[in-house]
Amino acid sequence: MLLRNKILLAVLALAVLAALALPAFGQGKPAGKAPVAVVDKKTVNIGDVIEQQDIEYTFALKNRGDAELQVLNVRPG
């Protein structure tokens, strides 16, 4: 159950990062131009995991917008 909570927190943190990136990084840019953060996968099936086992997965974050996307701070969940 603890591992499931960690995974859910990581996914939630990534979703919040993507949601906050749009308005925060659009400041100072010409009107109409904005970055659009897109995550390749919102959930990941990592299969069976032994309790206390470390899990590592890399989420790909892409900019589909027409302005520069800057990721300034990321923390694991």
N, C-alpha and C positions, 0 to 999 in steps of 0.2 A: 504494500500500500504506500509506503514511503517513497519508493521509486516512482510510482505513478504520479504522486504529488509533485515530485521534482520535474518530471517530464511536462506535466500540465503547467507548472510555473514557467518553465522555459518557453513553451509555446505561447503562453500569455504574454511574457515579456517581449517576445519577438513581435507579436501582434501590436502591442502598445508602441513599440519602437517604430513600426511601420506607420501607425496612425499618427504619431507625433511628428514624424519626419516631414510630412507634407507642409503644414503651415510653418513650422519652425525654420525650415531651410529655404522657404520661398521669400523671406524678407529681403528687401534690397534688390530684388530681381525685377526686370521689366514686367509690366502687367500682362497676364495671360500665360506667362511661363512659370512652370513649377516642376519640381522633381516628383516622380511617382515611384515609391518603393514597392517592389513586388517580391514576394518570397516564393521560391520554387515549390516548396511543400509546406503545408500548414500543420500536418501531423505525420508522424513517422512510426512505423511498426518495427520495433527493435527485437521482437521475439521474446523468448524466455530469458530472464535475468536473475542471477543469484543476488540475494540481498547483500547490500554493501558493495556490490561490484560497480566500478566506475564505468560510465557509458560516455562515449564521445560521438557526436554527430555534427556535421557542418551544414548549416543552412545557407543556401545561396541567396543573396539579396541583389536584385537587379534594379536599375533605374530605367523605367520606361517613359519618363517624362522628358521635357525639353529644357530643363535647367539642371545644374549640377546638384547631385545628392551627396551630402556629407554625413557620414556616420561618425559622431564624435565620442560616443560613450556606449559601450555594450558590457553587460554583466551576465554571467550565467545564472540560471534560475536555481 
